[in-house]
Amino acid sequence: MTQRMHRIDFRPHGKIEGSSLIEVLMAIIILTFGLLGLAALQGKANTAELEAYQRGQALVLLQDMSSRIESNISNIASYGTDVASPVGVGATDASDCISLADRAAIDLCEWSKELKGASEMSNKGTIIEGRGCIETITANTEYRVSVAWQGIGDTSVSNITACGSGSYDSAASRRAVTTIVRVPNMAAS
């Protein structure tokens, strides 16, 4: 004798199979929030990349002026600038830096043009609102070379130098890097 196997269907009759419209809408909403999060992350990454690029450019400009000062150490007193009127953006430069009287004046003129981005094609690749200062710490012994620029967003206020203070959107958007140039005392024994 053969027995028949009956298949039992536990599905309630009249129920539609497959994904419901609510499930599809929830998946779309979750996907939308995820994509918006990725877009925000990309924006933050671009801002961080620009900030890092500007800091790198400022360090190159800072090292450039430090090297210029160190190569003209006998005329170091001529390099001082006033932090209230720094070189760079807002400063008036000679049209031809080479025609100036001495090496220090030529160096300051060229540095000012570099801070403005004159060497860059159509000002792409320079720091924003770049300014430079050379402060005398100890006469004929120590000088603080500073580069300040406009940052993209606000950060904590830096009081490392007064260079460029009051020249930007806010104190928290001003960025600055500095270095100290020390003149060796060769006469001391």
N, C-alpha and C positions, 0 to 999 in steps of 0.2 A: 504494500500500500504506500502510496506516495503522500507525503504531507505537503501542503502548500504553505509557503512562507508569505505572510502578509506584511507588506511594508506599511509602517505606521507613519503618518505625516503629522508632526507636532505643530506645524505652522497654523496659526489661526486663519481661518478662511476670510478672504477679503483684504488682507494686508498686502501692500505693494512692496515688492522686493527692491533692493538696491539702496543707494544713498538718498537720504532725504534732502530736500532743499535747504533745510536749516543747517545740516552738516556741511554742505557745500559752501554756504555763506560764511559759516564760522571759519572754515579753512581759508577762504579768501581774505577775511579780516585779519587772521593771524599772519598770513603771508604779507599783507599790506604793512602791518606794524613791523615785521621783520625787515622789509625793504626800506621803510622809513628810517629804521635804526641804522642800517648799512649806509644810507645816504648821509645821515648825521655824522657817522664815524668817518666817512670819506672827507667831509668838510673839515672836521677836526684835524685829520691827518694832513690835509693841504695847508691849513693854518700853521701847524707845527713845522711842516717842511719849509714854509716861507720864513718863519721865525729863525729856524736853524740856518738857513741860507744867509739871511741878513746878518746874523751873529758871525758867521764865517767871513763874510765880506768886511765887517767891521774889524775883525781881528787882523785881516790882511792889511787894511788901511792903518791900523794901529802899529803893526810891525814895520810897515813902510816908513812911517814918520820916525819911529824909534831908531831905525837903521840910518836914516838921513841925519838925525841929530848925532848919533854915535860916530858917523863918518866926518862930521864937522865940529868936533868937540871943542876946538879952540875958539869957536864963535857961538858957543851954546847959549849965552845970555841973549842973543838976538832972536831966539826961537820962542820966547814967551808970548802968550796971547792972553787976552782978558776973557774970563769965563762969561762975562756979561755980553761980549760981542765975539763969539767964536768964528773960526773960519768955516767954510762950507756954505750951506744954504743960508742965504741972507747976506753973505759977505760980498763985497765988490772986489773982483779980481782984475789984475791987469790982463789985457787981451793977449799979450805975449810975455809969458813968465821969464823967458830967457833974457829979456832986455833989462831986467831989474838989477839993482846995484850989487847985491852980494848973494852968496850961496844960500844963506838962511832965508832971505826974502823970496828967492826962487823956489826953495823947498816948500815954504808955506803957501805960495801961490799955486804950485802944482798939487799939493795935498788938498787945498781948498777945492780945486777943480775935480779931483778924484772923489772927494766927498759928495760933490754935486752930481757925479756920474758923467762928467764930460768925456771920459775915455770910453764909456759904454755906448753902444749903438742905440740911439733913441731912448736913453735912460732905462733900458731894460737890464736888470742885473745889478743895480746899485742899491744901496740902502735908502730907505725912505727918510727924507728930511735930515740927511747926514750933516753933523756938525763936529768940529774937532777943536780941542783946547790943549794948550801946553801951559800948565800952571807951575810956578816956581814954588817949590817946597822949602828948599834951603838954597840961597843964592850961590850960583856957580858950583853946586854940589848935587842937588836932587831936583828932578823935574817930573811932574805927573803928566803923562800923555793920555788923553781921553778921546774916545769917539762916542757920540750919542746919536740916537736915531729914534724914529717913531715906530713903535711896535704895533702889531695888529690888534691885540686885545690888552686888557688891563692885567697887570700882575702886581706884586708888592712893590712899594715905592723904594727905589734905590737911592741911598744917600752917599754912595761911594765917591761921587764927584758932583760938582755944581754945573758942569758943562751941559748946556742946552736946557737948563731949568727954566720953566715958564714958556718954552717955545713949542710945546706939543699940546695935543688935545687935553691930556691930563697928566699929572705927575706919575700915575700908575701905568701910562702907556709909553713913557720914556724909557728907553733901554740905553745902557752905557757899559763900555769896557774900558779898563785903564791899565796902564803899566807905569812903573817907575824907572826912569833913566837916571843912573848914578854916575857921576863923573869921578874917576879915580884921582886921588891926590898923589901925584907922582913925586912931589917934593918931600912928603913926609917920610921919615926913616924909622 
